[in-house]
Amino acid sequence: MTQSRSHAHQSGSERKRDRLRGVSEQPASHGEGRYRASIGRGKGRQVNLGLYPDRWLAAFAYNAAVEAIRGDLRTKNEIPEKQQPSADQVRRITARVRCRLGLDTPTPPVEIPPTAEQLLTLLEITVASFWRGQVATHVADLGRELGIAARRLAEAARLLLWSHSSGHPTARDALAHLLARRLDHTFRRADVTRAVLDDDGDDELRLARWLVYPDELPGGGGFRDTIALLYLDRDAETADSSQSATTPAWALTLGVVPPFSSDRIRSAYRARSKTVHPDTGGDHAEFVRLQAAYEDAQRYCASRGL
């Protein structure tokens, strides 16, 4: 019985000895910083010195507060040698404590303006990708949607890249750079990139239209197929002009590229019909032209057994 009381008394003494001034343990829900340091400033007012992941760091924060406001007039926590904070921790905790006590004004962080490359990445990933997605979900009037998206993208480029004195490219140069990046990634052919970008009239809106052109369109087609129709068929003309290897007019109207097949042509016709049919707000003459192109395509497939 005597030994039991002695053990209980000894445990209480140990708990009292281990108690740190100005340090309280917080619930686990508070995250990693589970030890709060605080100090009284008179009239029952407590100053919160912050949360710390380690009880000894919280104890040091209390000691730093004592030294800052009372010098050696109040007892500090005894921190074992192995638990002493590093020099960097001493600097950071001391600065934090002095700010909490209102003795120092926090130093504002140095603002570093974004680089031109960072702004280009923001323009590409955030703005261009957003408007490309908008166009892809509103293909009923593709031309109008492309125009709206291109204007918004060009406006964003001018707003983001306004400080030419900071090394920012012009909006036109930025859009051309992003389009070249997209072309290189899609085709991995420098000649295609040059062909698209070296055309006359490479103004901001034209470049922006290509940047917001969807990767894929319902019923087939999209950025790659459209570029291929406009530029890659030139290779065939140059390679063997005697064979007149140009893309058929009906393929341009339907929006399909080689290799042709009945299924691809049928899907392209159905998709285009939804956008140009007079019942859905399309143009009658355009729909007649589409029907004629589809009939030409059917004859082409029949003659080749496709």
Steps between C-alpha positions, in 0.01 A plus 500: 500500500788736592680418178180569298457848657866576444471400132188717456678792669807448283290497180334826600839658566622389163193646333554830681868503408419427134238774477627784282411864567274658241453171307171316458430190294219528244267229363624295208244672274716811502745329263875482537529814712361342815687703763387854568731758656352800681600763753308732730518877441321609817132543594432140405590558134679215326698542179494200267854436380398239243471124457809280475553134405733440795449587868860618529459743213191637673704525820768697315233733360389574857862563604546738206188691608625524859834637384333748262261656754641426845865426459611268780221595741299183436609139517550335163460139393801274530555340160731195483806526280366245250172690466650841431371657175732553205635842411245534222215402733623752756485779242158406367337439840644817652378710206157339523474558874601866475234556233237332719598724788472808280867588540588467131311555178506195275720544196287486186607229258698612198269495200664341199309563178423190292732425211386509139513120487279471808246736346505303175433179692212667686356624170528157341377277781237724655360729231554318170397163644185649652382659174592189301268304727227760458517474121498119514171502692332755270575373149152571361638834381870427479600818315328730747630316806856505363473874445382566855764275655778648285412856603498405868835325470657796316369737768647281774836495321508880484407528870757248621788605276478877525840586649736485204761685707512189725583278207144390424432409136222673312161327504546398137846352564367316806212344307733404214736335749219298658363397161845388389526296819163337433585423136837353593339281765225381262696436180870505600572650157671838474377545142136484614566757773666732250219454248233595751686794654653643181168573332406860435268657753634338816321750721401438862149375422615252236761356733250493787243313287748217441588491869135456608415256220389179677716188489198295393155585367184288517482267203873514436743773408670753718824694519724232349265406216427862407868595489568189295233594247637850461873427494606136487339436161758740356760230555310266270475769231872570519598133509307401187312777325431271200257299715309815605516379858290782645229455758158459331264794533238279665752406773559866580126560521442199724810563707667159460859411418659190349484208541135514394238241596123479475462507878714811548324682217156407634591619852639828365185559292271441798703731722507779240129457428418589860675835461389608151147354472240777457283346774777563753570855385745414223527640150297330225764553231769359728287194570444441128876522446555251782254253347672528163838437663363194678367358172843557338661326795268201468586465132869524587469219757292283268756530217776386735307243698539689827 
